[in-house]
Amino acid sequence: MARPKIALIGAGQIGGTLAHLVALKELGDVVLFDIADGTPQGKSLDIAEAGPSGHFDATLKGTTDYADIAGADVCIVTAGVPRKPGMSRDDLLGINLKVMKSVGEGIAANAPNAFVICITNPLDAMVWALREFSGLPHEKVCGMAGVLDSARFRHFLATEFEVSMKDVTAFVLGGHGDTMVPLTRYSTVAGIPLPDLVDMGWTTQEKMDAIVQRTRDGGAEIVGLLGNGSAFYAPATSAIEMAESYLKDQKRVLPCAAYVEGAYGLDGFYVGVPTVIGKGGIERVVNIKLSKDEQAMFDKSVDAVKGLVAACKEIDGSLS
Ligand code: A3D
């Protein structure tokens, strides 16, 4: 049986890491696309040459030609520019919107049956724009943010409690930005909700609040440390988790930026929600009941994303 074909649009920090992870995990063959001639070819060859020592079988091709992504099963999009210190994700909107137009058209023309995962920021607006430009079905286009945000939350919690990260689950809703909504009562250590752990004396409410805030600021913390780009190892690993669930029909329950119609009081809008990812793409949106406070935080987050979508429409008149 032919190996799945995985197209990575953007061969920068995240794109290169994605290619390496796909090869190491033997998820399929890789086509690494970028407009910067030489970068995708060089990274592909370098990773392919790691095969003998890394014990993986995968074919990698670097390209600047969209025709090479023909028939891809999965496309992961990181094309665009990342943040620099002092920039917000929203500052990237104008330039990355133009990139989404060319990427959306390239995918529509060459890989219209692919499951598409967008990573380019500002995430919730870019995944919406990418879907509009590509015209692919909504359930086949989603954005990676919630898996990363909850992984950061889980990492901080596991460190605080001195337990394995594997036993910590976390729940993050809303847009990928300062308004994201980490839900403590749905986040657990081995099934014990965080508020109970505070009652049990495992931590204090102040420390819990600080961890929630650090999660919200998780991207900026890395941008500040690196000084010349944004996070890439954890974002790439998170997108691979989503791609694997699609390719293997695992039906993992993963938070991601998905098109929500009906649930959470939304009528056709991309925002971070828990979803089930299987061979149909985004097969379900998990519609949990929110408390009044949580709904208010979620609505604020949705409003922030709506503002960005409106800005996209202003910049590009073809977006209705
Ligand atoms: P970077 O290393 O700069 O790679 C981006 C690549 O895109 C570069 O190689 C460019 O040449 C390429 N590119 C630019 N324009 C085009 C185009 N039109 N077509 C094809 N390729 C193009 O950035 P990165 O990999 O660090 O980050 C990529 C994106 O992911 C940025 O927008 C980041 O802000 C975003 N990001 C999102 C998250 C989320 O959690 C959502 C996390 C981290 C980074």
Boltz pocket constraint, residues with backbone or C-beta under 6 A from the ligand:
constraints:
  - pocket:
      binder: B
      contacts: [[A, 9], [A, 10], [A, 11], [A, 12], [A, 13], [A, 14], [A, 15], [A, 33], [A, 34], [A, 35], [A, 36], [A, 39], [A, 77], [A, 78], [A, 79], [A, 80], [A, 81], [A, 82], [A, 83], [A, 92], [A, 96], [A, 98], [A, 99], [A, 102], [A, 103], [A, 118], [A, 119], [A, 120], [A, 121], [A, 123], [A, 144], [A, 145], [A, 148], [A, 176], [A, 229], [A, 230], [A, 231], [A, 232], [A, 235]]
      max_distance: 6.0
